[in-house]
Amino acid sequence: MAQHRTRRDSSLVSHVFRFRRDFCAGGLMILFGLVAAVNGPHYRVGTLNHMGPGFMPTALGILLILLGMAIAGTASVGTTQGEADDNGNLLPDHPQWFAWLCILAGPFCFVIFGSIGGMAPATFACVFVSALGDREATWKSSLILAAGITIFGVLLFHYLLQIPMPVLEWKSPIQAWGL
């Protein structure tokens, strides 16, 4: 009888922790949403007709909290026959560290090249470096993708939306960062 109870208790615990990745992902989204929703009202929120600078962070924070609750809530739902059980690790079995590094380095490239060279070099560097994180990407496909996104981005953001960022501008790093 005690052995049956131990098996039942261990299966209950393994069921609760079966989707630990989903629990952690939902909890992280709730945490980010709380930070945005709590800090957003420090700015003027305004109304729907006259939105202030704090409106979008507050609204998106609340939306992120709700989405995180939905993800964490569905993590306890059992699997169907075709789904594999989670092995308990938060990371995948074979993490692709190079891909993670490339994708995280993309925005940094945008900041660095944007302050030195403008919108076109920043967009190209961001997309090119991030595209290299794809396992099946080649140098040629990454170059083509980066060139296409750069042309589209410059047309959209500089000419259509008139974002005040120069397309091409050369500054030395000393001049750009005030070193």
FENHU-V423534 format. One record per residue. N is the residue number from 1. RES is the residue in one letter. SS is DSSP state (alpha for helix, beta for strand, coil for the rest). OMEGA is omega in radians with two decimals (999 if undefined). D_LAST is the distance of its C-alpha to the last C-alpha in Angstrom with 2 decimals. Layout:
# FENHU-V423534
[[N RES SS OMEGA D_LAST] [N RES SS OMEGA D_LAST]]
This chain:
# FENHU-V423534
[[1 M coil -3.13 73.96] [2 A alpha 3.13 71.00] [3 Q alpha 3.10 69.70] [4 H alpha 3.14 69.90] [5 R alpha 3.13 67.99] [6 T alpha 3.10 65.23] [7 R alpha -3.13 64.86] [8 R alpha 3.12 64.74] [9 D alpha -3.14 62.12] [10 S alpha 3.11 59.91] [11 S alpha 3.08 60.25] [12 L alpha 3.13 59.26] [13 V alpha -3.14 56.14] [14 S alpha 3.09 55.24] [15 H alpha -3.13 55.79] [16 V alpha -3.10 53.46] [17 F coil -3.12 50.70] [18 R coil -3.09 51.48] [19 F coil -3.08 48.66] [20 R alpha 3.09 46.07] [21 R alpha 3.14 43.26] [22 D alpha 3.07 44.38] [23 F alpha -3.12 44.60] [24 C alpha 3.12 41.07] [25 A alpha 3.10 39.73] [26 G alpha 3.11 41.62] [27 G alpha 3.10 40.48] [28 L alpha 3.09 36.81] [29 M alpha 3.09 37.28] [30 I alpha 3.13 39.05] [31 L alpha 3.11 36.23] [32 F alpha 3.11 33.55] [33 G alpha 3.10 36.00] [34 L alpha 3.12 36.59] [35 V alpha -3.13 32.91] [36 A alpha -3.09 32.64] [37 A alpha 3.13 36.03] [38 V alpha -3.11 35.44] [39 N alpha -3.13 31.97] [40 G alpha -3.13 32.97] [41 P coil 3.04 35.38] [42 H coil 3.03 32.74] [43 Y coil 3.12 31.97] [44 R coil -3.09 34.81] [45 V coil -3.14 36.91] [46 G beta 3.14 39.29] [47 T coil 3.09 42.22] [48 L coil 3.13 42.87] [49 N coil -3.11 43.32] [50 H coil -3.08 40.31] [51 M beta 3.06 37.73] [52 G coil -3.11 34.96] [53 P coil 3.12 31.52] [54 G coil -3.06 33.09] [55 F alpha -3.07 36.00] [56 M alpha 3.09 34.61] [57 P alpha 3.14 32.92] [58 T alpha -3.12 36.17] [59 A alpha 3.13 38.44] [60 L alpha 3.06 36.55] [61 G alpha 3.10 36.39] [62 I alpha 3.10 40.15] [63 L alpha 3.11 40.70] [64 L alpha 3.07 38.66] [65 I alpha 3.14 40.75] [66 L alpha 3.11 43.95] [67 L alpha 3.09 42.89] [68 G alpha 3.09 41.97] [69 M alpha 3.12 45.36] [70 A alpha -3.14 47.09] [71 I alpha 3.13 45.43] [72 A alpha 3.14 46.14] [73 G alpha 3.13 49.63] [74 T alpha 3.14 50.56] [75 A coil -3.13 49.43] [76 S coil 3.12 52.68] [77 V coil -3.09 54.88] [78 G coil 3.14 56.81] [79 T coil 2.99 56.40] [80 T coil -3.09 58.78] [81 Q coil -3.05 60.71] [82 G coil -3.07 58.32] [83 E coil 3.08 55.13] [84 A coil 3.11 54.00] [85 D coil 3.07 53.27] [86 D coil -3.08 49.79] [87 N coil 3.08 49.55] [88 G coil 3.13 47.76] [89 N coil 3.06 44.33] [90 L coil 3.10 41.34] [91 L coil 3.06 39.78] [92 P coil -3.11 41.75] [93 D coil 3.14 43.80] [94 H coil -3.10 41.52] [95 P coil 3.14 37.99] [96 Q coil -3.04 35.95] [97 W alpha 3.14 32.70] [98 F alpha 3.11 31.25] [99 A alpha 3.12 32.04] [100 W alpha -3.14 30.44] [101 L alpha 3.14 27.25] [102 C alpha -3.10 27.18] [103 I alpha 3.10 27.92] [104 L alpha -3.14 25.31] [105 A alpha -3.12 22.63] [106 G alpha 3.12 23.49] [107 P alpha 3.08 21.78] [108 F alpha 3.07 18.55] [109 C alpha 3.12 18.80] [110 F alpha -3.13 19.41] [111 V alpha -3.09 16.28] [112 I alpha -3.10 14.05] [113 F alpha 3.09 16.14] [114 G alpha 3.13 16.71] [115 S alpha -3.14 13.21] [116 I alpha -2.96 12.98] [117 G alpha -3.14 16.69] [118 G coil -3.04 18.69] [119 M alpha -3.06 21.78] [120 A alpha 3.11 23.77] [121 P alpha -3.14 21.47] [122 A alpha 3.13 20.44] [123 T alpha 3.14 24.14] [124 F alpha -3.11 25.23] [125 A alpha -3.13 22.89] [126 C alpha -3.10 23.78] [127 V alpha -3.11 27.48] [128 F alpha -3.12 27.64] [129 V alpha 3.13 26.08] [130 S alpha 3.14 28.15] [131 A alpha 3.11 31.26] [132 L coil 3.10 31.06] [133 G coil 3.10 31.85] [134 D coil -3.10 35.36] [135 R coil -3.07 37.81] [136 E coil -3.12 39.71] [137 A coil 3.03 36.86] [138 T coil 3.09 36.58] [139 W alpha -3.10 33.77] [140 K alpha -3.14 35.83] [141 S alpha 3.10 36.50] [142 S alpha 3.09 32.86] [143 L alpha -3.14 31.89] [144 I alpha 3.12 34.68] [145 L alpha -3.12 33.82] [146 A alpha 3.12 30.13] [147 A alpha 3.14 31.16] [148 G alpha 3.13 33.76] [149 I alpha 3.12 31.65] [150 T alpha 3.12 28.88] [151 I alpha 3.14 31.52] [152 F alpha -3.11 33.10] [153 G alpha 3.13 29.88] [154 V alpha 3.12 28.73] [155 L alpha -3.09 32.26] [156 L alpha -2.97 32.56] [157 F alpha -3.09 29.28] [158 H alpha -3.03 28.24] [159 Y alpha -3.08 31.68] [160 L alpha -3.09 34.02] [161 L coil 3.09 32.07] [162 Q coil 3.05 29.64] [163 I coil -3.05 26.52] [164 P coil 3.05 23.82] [165 M coil -3.11 21.46] [166 P coil 3.13 21.37] [167 V coil 3.10 23.33] [168 L coil 3.14 21.51] [169 E coil 3.13 18.34] [170 W coil 3.00 15.97] [171 K coil 3.04 12.26] [172 S coil 3.11 9.99] [173 P alpha 3.12 7.59] [174 I alpha 3.14 4.75] [175 Q alpha -3.08 6.98] [176 A alpha -3.05 8.05] [177 W alpha 3.09 5.59] [178 G coil 3.14 3.79] [179 L coil 999 0.00]]
